[in-house]
Amino acid sequence: MVIRVQAKRAIFKPAPYDTRRGSRGLPGWLILFLVGILLGGGGVLFLQASYGEKRLSLAETQKLTEELKNLSVEKQSLQTRVDASQKVLDSEVRARDEQIHQLKSSLAKAESLIGPLREQLNLFAQTLTFDPRYGPIGVSTSSFTQEKNTTKLSYLVWLLQENAQKPEFKGWLELSFEGRYANGRVETIVLPRIAIKLNHYLHVTGTTDFPAGFTATRANAKVVTEDGKRQVTWRVMPVQIK
């Protein structure tokens, strides 16, 4: 009798430090890791597409580039216009400053001439005689001249107080002219009142135009108080025709 002893099949027991790998598939943990990466990346892309900044398309990018270019050109144009306006403004400022300098120079020259003239005028006023018969304000050295064959008349009226120590007088000067028209009609023309203010003296000059055909023969000068209710003085003087 033959007894056959069959060797036992070796049972696989993986050693904890065995580095050999069999021909099995990918480990489960690696698959989970890769799936996590894919899900995470997909989630990020989804969030960016849903809530993040939208990416511009090629057409939108070209349009934006063109708009930026146009804005740059417009900015350059505006800057050129600003520079031109600034040059014009600087030129006007220089011209104005030069004009002001010339006016100041002319004013200084005029003041240098007015000073002596004012002194002469003061001396002339001291030679005028004050006539108290007509009131506290005297009308002296006045002239009224109408140009021949015209309606234009010019006048000069000197008003005078007795001395320079008198209080300042404020009131109105009223001028009226008596005359006749070519057809013989007589009329008196009253001019608008003239505001006056004087200490020692004041000269009032002016011109007026009469109606057509009117020739003045004499002038009436009247001074009234500031309220216009009381007459202070009056004079009647002839009108010269030249």
One Martini backbone bead per residue (centre of mass of N, CA, C, O) as a GRO file, in nm:
protein
  242
    1MET     BB    1   0.096   0.038   0.023
    2VAL     BB    2   0.041   0.365  -0.089
    3ILE     BB    3   0.145   0.670   0.060
    4ARG     BB    4   0.039   1.002  -0.008
    5VAL     BB    5   0.195   1.309   0.035
    6GLN     BB    6   0.054   1.628   0.042
    7ALA     BB    7   0.131   1.934   0.001
    8LYS     BB    8   0.082   2.225   0.141
    9ARG     BB    9  -0.061   2.517   0.079
   10ALA     BB   10   0.030   2.825   0.080
   11ILE     BB   11  -0.046   3.080   0.289
   12PHE     BB   12  -0.127   3.417   0.259
   13LYS     BB   13   0.082   3.645   0.448
   14PRO     BB   14   0.106   3.955   0.509
   15ALA     BB   15   0.352   4.159   0.557
   16PRO     BB   16   0.405   4.462   0.710
   17TYR     BB   17   0.703   4.496   0.531
   18ASP     BB   18   0.608   4.438   0.254
   19THR     BB   19   0.702   4.557  -0.084
   20ARG     BB   20   0.524   4.382  -0.231
   21ARG     BB   21   0.319   4.372  -0.525
   22GLY     BB   22   0.050   4.315  -0.672
   23SER     BB   23  -0.194   4.283  -0.942
   24ARG     BB   24  -0.365   4.504  -0.835
   25GLY     BB   25  -0.547   4.770  -0.791
   26LEU     BB   26  -0.626   5.059  -0.685
   27PRO     BB   27  -0.645   5.219  -0.420
   28GLY     BB   28  -0.898   5.353  -0.241
   29TRP     BB   29  -0.762   5.615  -0.135
   30LEU     BB   30  -0.679   5.721  -0.418
   31ILE     BB   31  -0.955   5.737  -0.540
   32LEU     BB   32  -1.070   5.935  -0.333
   33PHE     BB   33  -0.865   6.160  -0.386
   34LEU     BB   34  -0.930   6.203  -0.687
   35VAL     BB   35  -1.230   6.259  -0.648
   36GLY     BB   36  -1.189   6.507  -0.468
   37ILE     BB   37  -1.039   6.679  -0.673
   38LEU     BB   38  -1.262   6.682  -0.887
   39LEU     BB   39  -1.483   6.801  -0.707
   40GLY     BB   40  -1.333   7.054  -0.621
   41GLY     BB   41  -1.277   7.170  -0.904
   42GLY     BB   42  -1.573   7.177  -0.990
   43GLY     BB   43  -1.667   7.366  -0.765
   44VAL     BB   44  -1.491   7.603  -0.838
   45LEU     BB   45  -1.597   7.639  -1.125
   46PHE     BB   46  -1.890   7.684  -1.041
   47LEU     BB   47  -1.848   7.933  -0.864
   48GLN     BB   48  -1.716   8.108  -1.080
   49ALA     BB   49  -1.955   8.089  -1.284
   50SER     BB   50  -2.181   8.194  -1.076
   51TYR     BB   51  -2.007   8.426  -0.871
   52GLY     BB   52  -1.795   8.520  -1.036
   53GLU     BB   53  -1.603   8.657  -1.257
   54LYS     BB   54  -1.645   8.735  -1.573
   55ARG     BB   55  -1.537   8.648  -1.868
   56LEU     BB   56  -1.414   8.769  -2.148
   57SER     BB   57  -1.453   8.795  -2.457
   58LEU     BB   58  -1.308   8.864  -2.747
   59ALA     BB   59  -1.505   9.089  -2.832
   60GLU     BB   60  -1.505   9.240  -2.561
   61THR     BB   61  -1.202   9.296  -2.555
   62GLN     BB   62  -1.188   9.459  -2.818
   63LYS     BB   63  -1.391   9.677  -2.730
   64LEU     BB   64  -1.237   9.775  -2.482
   65THR     BB   65  -0.978   9.854  -2.632
   66GLU     BB   66  -1.115  10.067  -2.815
   67GLU     BB   67  -1.221  10.249  -2.587
   68LEU     BB   68  -0.945  10.312  -2.465
   69LYS     BB   69  -0.834  10.445  -2.717
   70ASN     BB   70  -1.047  10.670  -2.741
   71LEU     BB   71  -0.992  10.794  -2.462
   72SER     BB   72  -0.699  10.868  -2.518
   73VAL     BB   73  -0.756  11.059  -2.754
   74GLU     BB   74  -0.947  11.250  -2.599
   75LYS     BB   75  -0.747  11.330  -2.381
   76GLN     BB   76  -0.541  11.458  -2.573
   77SER     BB   77  -0.736  11.669  -2.689
   78LEU     BB   78  -0.804  11.808  -2.421
   79GLN     BB   79  -0.514  11.885  -2.347
   80THR     BB   80  -0.468  12.066  -2.591
   81ARG     BB   81  -0.698  12.266  -2.525
   82VAL     BB   82  -0.595  12.346  -2.247
   83ASP     BB   83  -0.323  12.459  -2.338
   84ALA     BB   84  -0.441  12.675  -2.528
   85SER     BB   85  -0.610  12.823  -2.312
   86GLN     BB   86  -0.373  12.892  -2.127
   87LYS     BB   87  -0.223  13.071  -2.328
   88VAL     BB   88  -0.448  13.278  -2.365
   89LEU     BB   89  -0.473  13.356  -2.067
   90ASP     BB   90  -0.183  13.451  -2.027
   91SER     BB   91  -0.199  13.672  -2.242
   92GLU     BB   92  -0.432  13.833  -2.112
   93VAL     BB   93  -0.292  13.889  -1.845
   94ARG     BB   94  -0.056  14.047  -1.959
   95ALA     BB   95  -0.228  14.265  -2.099
   96ARG     BB   96  -0.370  14.362  -1.843
   97ASP     BB   97  -0.120  14.442  -1.682
   98GLU     BB   98  -0.024  14.649  -1.887
   99GLN     BB   99  -0.276  14.826  -1.879
  100ILE     BB  100  -0.264  14.892  -1.579
  101HIS     BB  101   0.008  15.029  -1.590
  102GLN     BB  102  -0.076  15.253  -1.787
  103LEU     BB  103  -0.307  15.370  -1.614
  104LYS     BB  104  -0.135  15.444  -1.370
  105SER     BB  105   0.048  15.636  -1.525
  106SER     BB  106  -0.178  15.826  -1.625
  107LEU     BB  107  -0.287  15.896  -1.342
  108ALA     BB  108  -0.032  16.024  -1.233
  109LYS     BB  109  -0.020  16.250  -1.444
  110ALA     BB  110  -0.298  16.370  -1.388
  111GLU     BB  111  -0.246  16.439  -1.088
  112SER     BB  112  -0.008  16.632  -1.148
  113LEU     BB  113  -0.211  16.834  -1.299
  114ILE     BB  114  -0.452  16.872  -1.098
  115GLY     BB  115  -0.324  17.007  -0.860
  116PRO     BB  116  -0.263  17.292  -0.979
  117LEU     BB  117  -0.554  17.339  -1.080
  118ARG     BB  118  -0.687  17.335  -0.802
  119GLU     BB  119  -0.536  17.574  -0.691
  120GLN     BB  120  -0.639  17.778  -0.902
  121LEU     BB  121  -0.938  17.736  -0.838
  122ASN     BB  122  -0.924  17.833  -0.547
  123LEU     BB  123  -0.827  18.116  -0.615
  124PHE     BB  124  -1.071  18.189  -0.792
  125ALA     BB  125  -1.292  18.150  -0.572
  126GLN     BB  126  -1.181  18.384  -0.386
  127THR     BB  127  -1.264  18.613  -0.606
  128LEU     BB  128  -1.544  18.565  -0.555
  129THR     BB  129  -1.852  18.708  -0.510
  130PHE     BB  130  -2.077  18.741  -0.244
  131ASP     BB  131  -2.440  18.749  -0.261
  132PRO     BB  132  -2.683  18.787  -0.002
  133ARG     BB  133  -2.959  18.868  -0.148
  134TYR     BB  134  -3.029  18.551  -0.254
  135GLY     BB  135  -2.878  18.400  -0.023
  136PRO     BB  136  -2.664  18.149   0.111
  137ILE     BB  137  -2.654  18.092  -0.202
  138GLY     BB  138  -2.448  18.157  -0.470
  139VAL     BB  139  -2.473  18.293  -0.808
  140SER     BB  140  -2.176  18.274  -1.011
  141THR     BB  141  -2.036  18.294  -1.303
  142SER     BB  142  -2.245  18.253  -1.546
  143SER     BB  143  -2.329  18.046  -1.843
  144PHE     BB  144  -2.533  18.078  -2.154
  145THR     BB  145  -2.517  17.879  -2.463
  146GLN     BB  146  -2.644  17.908  -2.797
  147GLU     BB  147  -2.643  17.775  -3.090
  148LYS     BB  148  -2.673  17.876  -3.392
  149ASN     BB  149  -2.934  17.717  -3.550
  150THR     BB  150  -2.985  17.551  -3.282
  151THR     BB  151  -3.065  17.326  -2.988
  152LYS     BB  152  -2.793  17.380  -2.844
  153LEU     BB  153  -2.691  17.389  -2.492
  154SER     BB  154  -2.462  17.555  -2.270
  155TYR     BB  155  -2.338  17.531  -1.922
  156LEU     BB  156  -2.235  17.753  -1.635
  157VAL     BB  157  -2.232  17.703  -1.276
  158TRP     BB  158  -2.180  17.899  -0.986
  159LEU     BB  159  -2.144  17.797  -0.650
  160LEU     BB  160  -2.171  17.988  -0.331
  161GLN     BB  161  -2.022  18.039  -0.033
  162GLU     BB  162  -1.898  18.256   0.188
  163ASN     BB  163  -1.733  18.007   0.319
  164ALA     BB  164  -1.546  17.721   0.418
  165GLN     BB  165  -1.692  17.700   0.718
  166LYS     BB  166  -1.933  17.600   0.613
  167PRO     BB  167  -2.163  17.389   0.587
  168GLU     BB  168  -2.272  17.144   0.417
  169PHE     BB  169  -2.448  17.141   0.108
  170LYS     BB  170  -2.775  17.003   0.024
  171GLY     BB  171  -2.933  16.969  -0.308
  172TRP     BB  172  -3.089  17.162  -0.577
  173LEU     BB  173  -3.074  17.223  -0.931
  174GLU     BB  174  -3.274  17.457  -1.121
  175LEU     BB  175  -3.343  17.472  -1.472
  176SER     BB  176  -3.466  17.740  -1.681
  177PHE     BB  177  -3.621  17.835  -2.008
  178GLU     BB  178  -3.677  18.118  -2.196
  179GLY     BB  179  -3.884  18.140  -2.502
  180ARG     BB  180  -3.907  18.088  -2.866
  181TYR     BB  181  -4.053  18.030  -3.156
  182ALA     BB  182  -4.076  18.086  -3.491
  183ASN     BB  183  -4.403  18.146  -3.452
  184GLY     BB  184  -4.399  18.302  -3.144
  185ARG     BB  185  -4.405  18.099  -2.929
  186VAL     BB  186  -4.417  18.080  -2.581
  187GLU     BB  187  -4.168  17.923  -2.353
  188THR     BB  188  -4.095  17.697  -2.073
  189ILE     BB  189  -3.801  17.513  -1.993
  190VAL     BB  190  -3.754  17.229  -1.781
  191LEU     BB  191  -3.514  17.079  -1.611
  192PRO     BB  192  -3.376  16.850  -1.449
  193ARG     BB  193  -3.264  16.796  -1.158
  194ILE     BB  194  -2.963  16.877  -0.967
  195ALA     BB  195  -2.739  16.740  -0.770
  196ILE     BB  196  -2.595  16.894  -0.476
  197LYS     BB  197  -2.253  16.957  -0.326
  198LEU     BB  198  -2.121  17.197  -0.082
  199ASN     BB  199  -1.897  17.418   0.066
  200HIS     BB  200  -1.776  17.670  -0.101
  201TYR     BB  201  -1.779  17.533  -0.401
  202LEU     BB  202  -1.951  17.497  -0.735
  203HIS     BB  203  -1.941  17.347  -1.058
  204VAL     BB  204  -2.183  17.344  -1.329
  205THR     BB  205  -2.206  17.128  -1.611
  206GLY     BB  206  -2.363  17.134  -1.950
  207THR     BB  207  -2.615  16.992  -2.169
  208THR     BB  208  -2.878  17.073  -2.416
  209ASP     BB  209  -3.191  16.999  -2.588
  210PHE     BB  210  -3.408  17.148  -2.780
  211PRO     BB  211  -3.659  17.202  -2.944
  212ALA     BB  212  -3.759  17.256  -3.242
  213GLY     BB  213  -3.728  17.614  -3.287
  214PHE     BB  214  -3.588  17.686  -3.018
  215THR     BB  215  -3.524  18.002  -2.835
  216ALA     BB  216  -3.333  18.133  -2.596
  217THR     BB  217  -3.321  18.420  -2.359
  218ARG     BB  218  -3.347  18.296  -2.059
  219ALA     BB  219  -3.226  18.211  -1.726
  220ASN     BB  220  -3.313  17.990  -1.446
  221ALA     BB  221  -3.175  17.978  -1.115
  222LYS     BB  222  -3.237  17.716  -0.871
  223VAL     BB  223  -3.224  17.661  -0.514
  224VAL     BB  224  -3.287  17.370  -0.318
  225THR     BB  225  -3.359  17.165  -0.099
  226GLU     BB  226  -3.340  16.829  -0.043
  227ASP     BB  227  -3.666  16.807  -0.017
  228GLY     BB  228  -3.788  17.044  -0.224
  229LYS     BB  229  -3.951  17.284  -0.041
  230ARG     BB  230  -3.706  17.499  -0.044
  231GLN     BB  231  -3.590  17.806  -0.128
  232VAL     BB  232  -3.263  17.953  -0.139
  233THR     BB  233  -3.213  18.044  -0.448
  234TRP     BB  234  -3.186  18.297  -0.723
  235ARG     BB  235  -3.153  18.346  -1.090
  236VAL     BB  236  -3.130  18.581  -1.370
  237MET     BB  237  -3.014  18.504  -1.708
  238PRO     BB  238  -2.871  18.530  -1.998
  239VAL     BB  239  -2.873  18.419  -2.340
  240GLN     BB  240  -2.640  18.321  -2.565
  241ILE     BB  241  -2.577  18.372  -2.917
  242LYS     BB  242  -2.335  18.171  -3.139
   0.00000   0.00000   0.00000
